[in-house]
Amino acid sequence: MGYYYKHKYGFSTHSIHRIKQRLNIKENDEFEIKDKIMNLIEKSEYQFETSKTIYIKIPVKNLYAVIDKKYNTIITVTDISASKQLELIDKDK
């Protein structure tokens, strides 16, 4: 009997690369990488949104998981300052 687990969000190839790079993960197994980032996202206590994107703060460093709302997919993990947050929100108005 097999075990199947579906994550809440999909992952782009780019996001897997950025997660490994920005969180210094040496793991090569994609399932382990996805599991680590999902655990960090679940621990998050802060997020903000624009009309097309959700930004979820990762409790490590000043990084955010950037999620495409339409496809429910993590598209990247990036550093976002407070001023950049305001800029993203203001551009969306």
N, C-alpha and C positions, 0 to 999 in steps of 0.2 A: 504494500500500500504506500503510495506516495504522499508527500506533504506539499501543499500549495499555499503560498501566502501572497496576497496582493497588497502592495503598498497603497496608501491613500493618494499619493501623487505618482505620476509617471516621471521618467527621467530622460532628458535628452543626452546624447553622447557628450556634448559640450559640458553639461552640468556634472557628469561623472568626472571628467577631466579636471574641472575647476574645484570640485569638492576635494579630490585627491591633492591638488596643488595648494589650495588655500588653507586646508586643515592639516597639511603635512601627513597624510595617510599613506603608509607604505603598502597597505593591503592591495592586492591585485584582483581579488574576487569581487565582482560587481555586486553580488548579493550582500556581502559584508559591508561594502561601502554604502549601499542604499540603506541598510539597516542602521548604520551609525548616524547618517544624516537624519533619518526619520526619528531616531531617538532624540537627537538634538532639537529638531523641530517641535516634537511633542513637549519638550521641557521649556519651550519658549514662552515668555510672558508678554511679548510685545510684537505687534505687527501693524502695518498700515497698508492701505490699498489705493490704487488708482482705478480708472474704469476698466482697464485691461489686465492689470497685474496685481498680485498680492506679494508683499514683501514681509517675510517672517524673520525676525531677529534670531540669530543662532547664538546661544549663550557663550560662545567662544569668540573672543576678539570682538570686532565691530562688524561682523559679517551678517549678511541677509541672504536667505534663500529667495530667489525671484521666481514666482510661479505664474505661468500664463493661465488666466481664468478660463479662457475658452477651451483649452485642451487639458486643463488640470495637470500641467506638467512643469516640473522644476526645470527652468531654462538656464540658470546659472547660479553661482554663489559669489557675491561680491561685497566689497567694503562700501558702506554708505554712511557718510557723515550726516550730522543734523541739518546742515545747510543744504546738502544734496537732497535730503528727504523733503524739505520745504520746496525746493525747486521742482521735484517730481510731482508733488501735490499741486503746486501752483500751475504747472504746465497742463495739468489734466482738467483744469476748470474751464 
